């Protein structure tokens, strides 16, 4: 009975990770296209962040597949999970640093049309919150390190997307104002600080 429950939990973890990869994949592409009409520093930062996070999610999915095979060596599993979680933490830090850089190299001119990025961020808040709850539930049952870090990643993503959504809304409503310019920079800094904090904490725990 216990073995059957473990297989069911593993299957659920696999489906959740696969769905994460599928739903995360279009984000960078759409935002990349959106950058041809919008030039908000928060939008550029969000594109960089989502691209990096997609790599981290794919890596976690691959490691989960490998380490949850039958009769997989326990020591090797822990080493692979550790490397995967460190990689996710590094990606979080890279995302945070890139956002700070982008925030201060942007100009004060017209930010263009940020609507596509705003829509992506809004859907991101909803999707990432649902994934955060799902991964948290799976981790509480399965105690798998990969799922635990994914829960943290999606918790961070949901908070970050909330900040991005509010920032892009302000930029869309007052596109050429001084207020929106500084709010845009502030949004990037807050997002980057949170990603850096989450990344460093993830790396420390993995080590």
N, C-alpha and C positions, 0 to 999 in steps of 0.2 A: 504493500500500500504506500509506504514511504517512497519507494523507488518510482512508483507511478506519479506521485505528487511532484517529485523532483523533476521528472521528465516534462510534466505539464508546466511547471514554473519556467523551465529552460525554454520550452516552446513559446511561452508567453513573452519571455525576455527577448528571444530571437525576433518575434513578430514586432515587438515595440521598437527594437533597434533598427530593423529593416524599414519600418514606417518612418522612423526619424530620418534615415538616409533619403528616402523617397521624397518626403515633404521638405527637407532642407535643401535639396538639390536645385530647385528652380529659383530660390531666393537670390543667390549671387548673380545668376544670369539676368533676371529681370532688373535687379538693381544696376547691373553693368550697363544694360540698355538705357535705364533711366538716367544714368550719368551723362548721356548725350543731351539731355534737356534740363537737368538740374545740377547745381553745383554747390549745394549746401555741404559744409564741412562735416556735419553730422551724417549726412547721406553718404559721403565718401567713406567716412569711418565705418559706417554700418556695412557697406559693401565689403570692405577689407575684413571686418569682423566675421561676417557670415561666410566668406570664402574660407577663412582659416578654421572656423568652427566645423564646417562641412568636412574638412580633412580629418579633424579630430573624431567626429562621429563615425566616419567610415573606418578609421583605424580601430575604434572601440568595437564596432560591429565585427570586423575581421578577427580580432583577438577573442571576442566572445564565442565566435563560431569554432575557433581552434581549440580553446580551452575547455569547452563543454562537450567535447567528444567523449565517448565511453572509454574508460580505463586510461584517461589522460593523466600523466605524471603530475602529482600534486605540487611538488617543488617547482617544476617547470611552469605550471599554471600560475603560481604566485609571482614568479619572475616576469612572465609575460604581462600579467595584469598590472604589476608595478610599473613596467616600462610604458604601457599604454596610458596609465593614469598620469605619469610624469609628462608624457607627450601632450595630453589634454591640458595639463596645467601650464605647460610652455606655450601652447597655442593661445590660452587665455591671456597670458602675459604679453605675447606678441600683439594680440588684438588691442590690448589696453595701450601699449606703447605707440602703436600705429595711429590710434585715435588722437592721442595728445599731439603727435607730430602734425597730423592733418588739420587739427583745430587751429594751429598757429601759423600754418602756411597758406591758409585760405585768404582770399581778398575780401574787400568790403563791397564788391559790386553786386549786381543782380544775381540772386541764387537760382534763377530759372524755375522750372516747374518741378516741385518736389512731391507732387501728388502720387506718382507710382511708388516712391519710397515710403510715403506715409501709409498707403494701403498695405504694403508688405509688412511694415512695422505693426500696424493694427492687427492684422491676422496673426502676426508673430506672437503678440501678447496672448491671444486666445490659445493658439496651438501649443506654445511653450509652457503655459500654465498647466494645460492638460497633460502634457508629457512629464512635467515636473511631478505632478501628483501620481502619475502612473509609475514612473521610475522609483519614486519614494516608496510606493506600496510594494513593488516587486523586490526592492532591496530589503525591506522589513521582513519579507518572507524568505527570500533566497540568500540574503547576506553576501551577494556577489559584489566584489570590489568594483568591477566595471559598471554595474548598474548603480552603485552608490555614487560614483563620480559623475555619471550621466545625470543623476538626480540633482547634484549640485550645479552641473553645467546648465541644465534647463531651468533651474531656479534663478541662476544669474541671468540667463537669456531672457526670462520673462520680465525681470526687473529692468534690464537694459532696454528691452523693446518698449516698455512703458515710458522710459525717459526719452527714447528716440521718437516715439509717437507724439508726445507732448511738444518736443522741440520742433519737429517738422510741421506740426499744426501751427505753431507760432510763426515759423518762417513762411508758411503758405498764406497766413492771414495778413502778415505785414512783411512782405518780401524784401522791400528796400529800406526798411527802417533800421536805425541804429540799435533799437531795442532787440529786434530779431537777430541782428548780427552777433551781439554779445550773448544773447540767449542761446544761439547756435553753438558758440564756443563753449559756454557753460555746460550745455548738454553733452558735448563731446568729452569734456573733462570729467564730468560725473560718471559717464559711462565707462571711460577708460580707467578711472580710479577703482570702480567696482570690479571690473574685469581683472585688473592687476591683483587686487586683494584676493579674489576667488582663486586666481591662478597660483599665487604664492602659497596659499593655504593648501591647495590640492597637491602641489609638489612636496611641501613639508610633510604632509600626512603619508604620501607615497614612500618618502624616504625614511 
